[in-house]
Amino acid sequence: MKKIIIIFFLIPLLSFFLHCGKKDISEVAEQEFKLSENASVNQEIKKLHEALKTAETDIAKAEIYTKIASIHSEKGDIGSMIKSATEAIKYQPNQYMSHYLLGKSYIAAGRYNDAVDELNIAISLKSDFAPAYFEMGNAEYKRYNYKESKKNFQLAIKYDKNYIDAYNNLGVVCTLSGDLKEAEKNLKICNSLNPEYAIAYKNLGILYDTKMKKNAEAVMNYNKYLTLRPDCPERSLVKLWIAALGG
């Protein structure tokens, strides 16, 4: 079965879990915490919408809409994120953060050309803003423009030396474009920055397995990934990959 290298977009995803059998206390506690957290977030959004009613300047309204867009980004509510970021830009066109959030939301919505346009504006307004280059790298990746994607991930790292997701995504793009040594270097940097950054071990395993033909290294990294992510949904598949390599 084809091995898929994982690239991060830093757009929160909604995950659906099927629970079988009786819930234990920890599961109930976790669900109650999430419900409480969601209620708190919704209350914060409500307060911000109330603040809009008394905001006296366009700048103040833009700042409030940008905060709302940022919260929707954390929630993974892409439609509301687009709407709020668009409103922010209407009131304050030269605010880099709202253009960044709109570009980020467009990636999640599959509007990659629109994302590039908004992220270019964000970068023109704040040229050292690493997250904008990161999202530009993601947008170009989705457009299969690996050269530009690579360049933007490198710029994200230039402005934030510890941007672990940028190293991972750069490693992925380098793998796909055939720059294998550079891919290996960047994925290893992920694990030097955070030894528990699981997905880089999986991506290293795929690199060693499918591109560099280093079976022992592939098995080691696949096993490390499964150790860190014992409940990952693709566990049985990764174990098949390990078995195929004689691990």
C-alpha positions as a Markdown table, in Angstrom:
| # | Residue | x | y | z |
|---|---|---|---|---|
| 1 | Met | 0.0 | 0.0 | 0.0 |
| 2 | Lys | 1.3 | 3.5 | -0.8 |
| 3 | Lys | 3.0 | 5.3 | 2.0 |
| 4 | Ile | 1.8 | 8.8 | 2.6 |
| 5 | Ile | 4.2 | 11.4 | 4.0 |
| 6 | Ile | 2.5 | 13.7 | 6.5 |
| 7 | Ile | 2.6 | 17.5 | 6.1 |
| 8 | Phe | 1.3 | 19.8 | 8.7 |
| 9 | Phe | -1.0 | 22.7 | 7.9 |
| 10 | Leu | -1.7 | 23.9 | 11.5 |
| 11 | Ile | -5.4 | 24.3 | 10.8 |
| 12 | Pro | -7.3 | 22.6 | 13.7 |
| 13 | Leu | -9.1 | 19.5 | 12.5 |
| 14 | Leu | -12.3 | 18.1 | 13.9 |
| 15 | Ser | -11.8 | 14.5 | 15.0 |
| 16 | Phe | -14.5 | 12.0 | 15.5 |
| 17 | Phe | -14.1 | 9.1 | 17.9 |
| 18 | Leu | -16.2 | 6.0 | 18.1 |
| 19 | His | -16.5 | 4.8 | 21.7 |
| 20 | Cys | -17.3 | 1.2 | 22.3 |
| 21 | Gly | -18.4 | -0.1 | 25.7 |
| 22 | Lys | -18.7 | 1.6 | 29.0 |
| 23 | Lys | -16.8 | 4.9 | 29.3 |
| 24 | Asp | -14.2 | 5.0 | 32.1 |
| 25 | Ile | -13.9 | 8.0 | 34.5 |
| 26 | Ser | -11.0 | 9.5 | 32.6 |
| 27 | Glu | -12.9 | 9.5 | 29.3 |
| 28 | Val | -15.9 | 11.2 | 31.0 |
| 29 | Ala | -13.6 | 13.8 | 32.7 |
| 30 | Glu | -11.9 | 14.6 | 29.4 |
| 31 | Gln | -15.2 | 15.0 | 27.6 |
| 32 | Glu | -16.5 | 17.3 | 30.4 |
| 33 | Phe | -13.3 | 19.4 | 30.2 |
| 34 | Lys | -13.7 | 19.7 | 26.4 |
| 35 | Leu | -17.4 | 20.8 | 26.8 |
| 36 | Ser | -16.3 | 23.3 | 29.4 |
| 37 | Glu | -13.5 | 24.6 | 27.2 |
| 38 | Asn | -15.9 | 25.0 | 24.2 |
| 39 | Ala | -18.4 | 26.8 | 26.4 |
| 40 | Ser | -15.7 | 29.2 | 27.5 |
| 41 | Val | -14.5 | 29.8 | 23.9 |
| 42 | Asn | -18.1 | 30.5 | 22.8 |
| 43 | Gln | -18.6 | 32.9 | 25.7 |
| 44 | Glu | -15.4 | 34.7 | 24.6 |
| 45 | Ile | -16.7 | 35.0 | 21.1 |
| 46 | Lys | -20.0 | 36.4 | 22.4 |
| 47 | Lys | -18.2 | 39.0 | 24.5 |
| 48 | Leu | -16.2 | 40.1 | 21.4 |
| 49 | His | -19.4 | 40.5 | 19.3 |
| 50 | Glu | -20.9 | 42.6 | 22.1 |
| 51 | Ala | -17.7 | 44.7 | 22.1 |
| 52 | Leu | -18.3 | 45.4 | 18.4 |
| 53 | Lys | -21.5 | 47.2 | 19.2 |
| 54 | Thr | -19.6 | 49.9 | 21.2 |
| 55 | Ala | -16.4 | 50.0 | 19.1 |
| 56 | Glu | -16.0 | 53.6 | 17.9 |
| 57 | Thr | -13.3 | 53.3 | 15.3 |
| 58 | Asp | -12.6 | 51.1 | 12.3 |
| 59 | Ile | -9.3 | 50.1 | 13.8 |
| 60 | Ala | -11.0 | 48.9 | 16.9 |
| 61 | Lys | -13.6 | 46.9 | 14.9 |
| 62 | Ala | -10.8 | 45.4 | 12.8 |
| 63 | Glu | -8.9 | 44.3 | 15.9 |
| 64 | Ile | -12.0 | 42.7 | 17.4 |
| 65 | Tyr | -12.8 | 40.8 | 14.2 |
| 66 | Thr | -9.2 | 39.6 | 14.0 |
| 67 | Lys | -9.4 | 38.2 | 17.5 |
| 68 | Ile | -12.7 | 36.5 | 16.6 |
| 69 | Ala | -11.0 | 35.0 | 13.4 |
| 70 | Ser | -8.1 | 33.8 | 15.5 |
| 71 | Ile | -10.5 | 32.0 | 17.9 |
| 72 | His | -12.3 | 30.4 | 15.0 |
| 73 | Ser | -9.0 | 29.2 | 13.7 |
| 74 | Glu | -8.3 | 27.4 | 17.0 |
| 75 | Lys | -11.8 | 25.9 | 16.9 |
| 76 | Gly | -11.4 | 24.8 | 13.2 |
| 77 | Asp | -14.5 | 26.7 | 12.2 |
| 78 | Ile | -13.2 | 27.7 | 8.7 |
| 79 | Gly | -16.4 | 29.4 | 7.5 |
| 80 | Ser | -16.6 | 31.7 | 10.5 |
| 81 | Met | -12.9 | 32.3 | 10.3 |
| 82 | Ile | -13.2 | 33.5 | 6.6 |
| 83 | Lys | -16.1 | 35.7 | 7.5 |
| 84 | Ser | -14.4 | 37.3 | 10.5 |
| 85 | Ala | -11.1 | 37.9 | 8.8 |
| 86 | Thr | -12.8 | 39.4 | 5.8 |
| 87 | Glu | -14.7 | 41.8 | 8.1 |
| 88 | Ala | -11.4 | 42.7 | 9.7 |
| 89 | Ile | -9.9 | 43.6 | 6.4 |
| 90 | Lys | -12.9 | 45.6 | 5.4 |
| 91 | Tyr | -12.3 | 47.9 | 8.4 |
| 92 | Gln | -8.5 | 47.9 | 8.3 |
| 93 | Pro | -7.0 | 46.8 | 5.0 |
| 94 | Asn | -3.4 | 47.1 | 6.1 |
| 95 | Gln | -3.5 | 44.8 | 9.1 |
| 96 | Tyr | -1.1 | 41.8 | 8.4 |
| 97 | Met | -2.7 | 39.4 | 10.9 |
| 98 | Ser | -6.1 | 39.5 | 9.3 |
| 99 | His | -4.7 | 38.8 | 5.8 |
| 100 | Tyr | -2.6 | 36.0 | 7.3 |
| 101 | Leu | -5.7 | 34.4 | 9.0 |
| 102 | Leu | -7.7 | 34.8 | 5.8 |
| 103 | Gly | -5.0 | 33.1 | 3.7 |
| 104 | Lys | -4.7 | 30.3 | 6.3 |
| 105 | Ser | -8.5 | 29.8 | 6.2 |
| 106 | Tyr | -8.5 | 29.7 | 2.4 |
| 107 | Ile | -6.0 | 26.8 | 2.5 |
| 108 | Ala | -8.3 | 24.8 | 4.7 |
| 109 | Ala | -11.2 | 25.6 | 2.3 |
| 110 | Gly | -9.1 | 24.5 | -0.8 |
| 111 | Arg | -8.9 | 28.0 | -2.2 |
| 112 | Tyr | -5.1 | 27.9 | -2.8 |
| 113 | Asn | -4.8 | 30.7 | -5.3 |
| 114 | Asp | -6.8 | 33.0 | -3.0 |
| 115 | Ala | -4.6 | 31.9 | -0.1 |
| 116 | Val | -1.4 | 32.8 | -1.9 |
| 117 | Asp | -2.8 | 36.3 | -2.7 |
| 118 | Glu | -3.7 | 37.0 | 0.9 |
| 119 | Leu | -0.5 | 35.6 | 2.3 |
| 120 | Asn | 1.5 | 37.7 | -0.1 |
| 121 | Ile | -0.3 | 40.8 | 1.3 |
| 122 | Ala | 0.5 | 39.7 | 4.8 |
| 123 | Ile | 4.2 | 39.2 | 4.0 |
| 124 | Ser | 4.3 | 42.6 | 2.2 |
| 125 | Leu | 2.9 | 44.2 | 5.5 |
| 126 | Lys | 5.3 | 42.2 | 7.8 |
| 127 | Ser | 8.2 | 40.7 | 6.0 |
| 128 | Asp | 9.6 | 38.8 | 9.0 |
| 129 | Phe | 6.4 | 37.0 | 10.0 |
| 130 | Ala | 7.4 | 33.4 | 10.0 |
| 131 | Pro | 3.8 | 31.9 | 10.1 |
| 132 | Ala | 2.9 | 33.6 | 6.9 |
| 133 | Tyr | 5.8 | 32.0 | 5.1 |
| 134 | Phe | 4.8 | 28.7 | 6.6 |
| 135 | Glu | 1.3 | 28.9 | 5.3 |
| 136 | Met | 2.6 | 30.1 | 1.9 |
| 137 | Gly | 4.7 | 26.9 | 1.8 |
| 138 | Asn | 1.6 | 24.9 | 2.5 |
| 139 | Ala | -0.4 | 26.7 | -0.2 |
| 140 | Glu | 2.3 | 26.1 | -2.8 |
| 141 | Tyr | 2.6 | 22.5 | -1.7 |
| 142 | Lys | -1.1 | 22.1 | -2.4 |
| 143 | Arg | -0.5 | 23.7 | -5.8 |
| 144 | Tyr | 2.3 | 21.2 | -6.5 |
| 145 | Asn | 4.7 | 24.0 | -6.7 |
| 146 | Tyr | 7.5 | 22.3 | -4.7 |
| 147 | Lys | 10.2 | 24.9 | -5.5 |
| 148 | Glu | 8.2 | 27.8 | -4.1 |
| 149 | Ser | 7.0 | 25.6 | -1.2 |
| 150 | Lys | 10.5 | 24.8 | -0.3 |
| 151 | Lys | 11.6 | 28.4 | -0.5 |
| 152 | Asn | 8.8 | 29.5 | 1.8 |
| 153 | Phe | 9.4 | 26.9 | 4.4 |
| 154 | Gln | 13.1 | 27.9 | 4.4 |
| 155 | Leu | 12.0 | 31.5 | 5.0 |
| 156 | Ala | 9.8 | 30.5 | 7.8 |
| 157 | Ile | 12.8 | 28.8 | 9.4 |
| 158 | Lys | 15.0 | 31.9 | 8.7 |
| 159 | Tyr | 12.7 | 34.0 | 10.9 |
| 160 | Asp | 12.0 | 31.3 | 13.5 |
| 161 | Lys | 14.9 | 28.9 | 14.0 |
| 162 | Asn | 12.7 | 26.6 | 16.2 |
| 163 | Tyr | 9.8 | 26.3 | 13.8 |
| 164 | Ile | 9.5 | 22.6 | 14.1 |
| 165 | Asp | 6.5 | 22.2 | 11.8 |
| 166 | Ala | 8.3 | 24.1 | 9.1 |
| 167 | Tyr | 11.3 | 21.7 | 9.3 |
| 168 | Asn | 8.9 | 18.8 | 9.0 |
| 169 | Asn | 7.1 | 20.2 | 6.0 |
| 170 | Leu | 10.4 | 21.2 | 4.4 |
| 171 | Gly | 11.6 | 17.6 | 4.9 |
| 172 | Val | 8.5 | 16.3 | 3.1 |
| 173 | Val | 8.8 | 18.7 | 0.2 |
| 174 | Cys | 12.5 | 17.8 | -0.2 |
| 175 | Thr | 11.6 | 14.1 | -0.2 |
| 176 | Leu | 9.0 | 14.7 | -3.0 |
| 177 | Ser | 11.4 | 16.8 | -5.0 |
| 178 | Gly | 14.2 | 14.3 | -4.7 |
| 179 | Asp | 16.5 | 16.3 | -2.4 |
| 180 | Leu | 16.9 | 13.3 | -0.1 |
| 181 | Lys | 19.9 | 14.4 | 2.1 |
| 182 | Glu | 18.2 | 17.8 | 2.7 |
| 183 | Ala | 15.0 | 15.9 | 3.6 |
| 184 | Glu | 16.8 | 13.7 | 6.1 |
| 185 | Lys | 18.6 | 16.7 | 7.7 |
| 186 | Asn | 15.4 | 18.6 | 8.2 |
| 187 | Leu | 13.4 | 15.7 | 9.6 |
| 188 | Lys | 16.2 | 14.9 | 12.0 |
| 189 | Ile | 16.2 | 18.6 | 13.2 |
| 190 | Cys | 12.6 | 18.1 | 14.2 |
| 191 | Asn | 13.6 | 15.3 | 16.5 |
| 192 | Ser | 16.5 | 17.2 | 17.9 |
| 193 | Leu | 14.1 | 20.1 | 18.7 |
| 194 | Asn | 11.6 | 17.8 | 20.2 |
| 195 | Pro | 12.3 | 14.0 | 20.6 |
| 196 | Glu | 8.6 | 13.4 | 21.1 |
| 197 | Tyr | 7.6 | 15.0 | 17.8 |
| 198 | Ala | 6.2 | 11.7 | 16.5 |
| 199 | Ile | 5.3 | 12.5 | 12.9 |
| 200 | Ala | 8.9 | 13.2 | 11.9 |
| 201 | Tyr | 9.8 | 9.6 | 12.8 |
| 202 | Lys | 7.1 | 8.3 | 10.5 |
| 203 | Asn | 8.2 | 10.6 | 7.7 |
| 204 | Leu | 11.9 | 9.6 | 8.2 |
| 205 | Gly | 10.7 | 6.0 | 8.1 |
| 206 | Ile | 9.0 | 6.6 | 4.7 |
| 207 | Leu | 12.1 | 8.4 | 3.4 |
| 208 | Tyr | 14.4 | 5.6 | 4.4 |
| 209 | Asp | 12.0 | 2.9 | 3.2 |
| 210 | Thr | 10.8 | 4.2 | -0.2 |
| 211 | Lys | 13.6 | 6.5 | -1.3 |
| 212 | Met | 16.9 | 5.8 | 0.4 |
| 213 | Lys | 16.4 | 2.0 | 0.8 |
| 214 | Lys | 17.8 | 2.0 | 4.3 |
| 215 | Asn | 15.7 | -0.8 | 5.8 |
| 216 | Ala | 17.1 | -0.9 | 9.3 |
| 217 | Glu | 16.8 | 2.9 | 9.7 |
| 218 | Ala | 13.2 | 2.7 | 8.3 |
| 219 | Val | 12.2 | 0.0 | 10.8 |
| 220 | Met | 13.8 | 2.0 | 13.7 |
| 221 | Asn | 11.9 | 5.1 | 12.9 |
| 222 | Tyr | 8.6 | 3.4 | 12.2 |
| 223 | Asn | 8.9 | 1.7 | 15.6 |
| 224 | Lys | 9.7 | 5.0 | 17.3 |
| 225 | Tyr | 6.6 | 6.5 | 15.8 |
| 226 | Leu | 4.4 | 3.7 | 17.1 |
| 227 | Thr | 6.0 | 4.0 | 20.5 |
| 228 | Leu | 5.1 | 7.7 | 20.6 |
| 229 | Arg | 1.7 | 7.2 | 19.0 |
| 230 | Pro | 0.5 | 3.7 | 20.2 |
| 231 | Asp | -3.1 | 4.5 | 19.4 |
| 232 | Cys | -2.6 | 6.0 | 16.0 |
| 233 | Pro | -5.3 | 5.0 | 13.5 |
| 234 | Glu | -2.8 | 3.6 | 11.0 |
| 235 | Arg | -1.0 | 1.4 | 13.5 |
| 236 | Ser | -1.8 | -1.9 | 11.8 |
| 237 | Leu | -0.7 | -0.4 | 8.4 |
| 238 | Val | 2.7 | 0.8 | 9.8 |
| 239 | Lys | 3.2 | -2.6 | 11.4 |
| 240 | Leu | 2.7 | -4.2 | 8.0 |
| 241 | Trp | 5.4 | -1.9 | 6.6 |
| 242 | Ile | 7.7 | -3.0 | 9.4 |
| 243 | Ala | 7.0 | -6.6 | 8.7 |
| 244 | Ala | 7.6 | -6.2 | 5.0 |
| 245 | Leu | 11.1 | -4.8 | 5.8 |
| 246 | Gly | 11.9 | -7.8 | 8.0 |
| 247 | Gly | 11.4 | -5.9 | 11.3 |
